[in-house]
Amino acid sequence: MSMGPSEISELGDPADRTKRRLREGRGGTDGGWWARTVARDWPALEVVERSGWRLGYSHGVTKRANSAVAVDADADPDEPGRFYRERGLRPVVQVWPGQEEIDALLAERGYRVMAPCLVLVRALEQRPKPSAEVVVDRVPPAGWAEAVRGPGGPGPHEAAVEAQIMARRGMVHAVHAQGRARGCAALTGDLVGVYGMATRADSRRRGCATRVLDSLLAWAYDRGARRAYLLVVADNTAARTLYERAGFTEASRYHYRVADTG
């Protein structure tokens, strides 16, 4: 008796099946699925749906939480401009695979490409080894703020808004000893998203971020996670190297379109 393609695809090594499912269905390269997942796991404080858009606003803190995503094929390309300028922000739009038409319309209106990003995924086939140097807790442990202090780090306003975003999602936080590195994670079913990874400037290339990442993934694995994803700016070679060494591979990508003010 012969088997159909779907039955054949279920044969083979379980780890291979898990990797396939990371790319086929429940994600894969489906831009719409990833856009919804990212919006769920890093939620804007205000969300308005109109004119074919999901428009997020979080007092200007992070592009991801202050950007628009087209949810209809005929989304009005002028709506993001109206929405964000009313709030004193530059209009920012996430563009995912399958949104080539709206991408072209935004380009015609002077929106420029900024920060091409990758969605990286990995299967959690075995429990990663957590580090004794890392504290994982629902409440940000001591050292959380120290990991991003210095030039480019968030000020009090940015930190307060970021805390609201993470609290809304119920994220778990991880901090390396003395605040050398940090990260947080959002768990939904068997999928965990890793966010907010940062390493203090004087602690880079010392394995601190790897220990934080492994500890977050171990926490998630113990609670049923068997798939993980994270987002990284495409030209951040240091971060990409760290994640690739940890077993992450590209599943999808997106970019932002940003309009000038005025």
ABEGO torsion letter per residue (X at the ends): XBBBAAAAAABEBAAAAAAAAAABEGGEABAAAAAAAAAAABBBABBBBBGGBBBBBBGGBEAAAABBBBABAABBAAAAAAAAAAAGBBBBBBBBBGAAAAAAAAAAAGBBBBGBBBBBBBBBABBBBBBAABBBBABBBBGAAAAABEBGBBBAAAAAAAAAAAAAAGBBBBBBBGGABBBBBBBBEABBBBBGBBBBAAABGAGAAAAAAAAAAAAAAAAGBABBBBBBBAABAAAAAAAAAAGBBBABBBBBBBBBBX
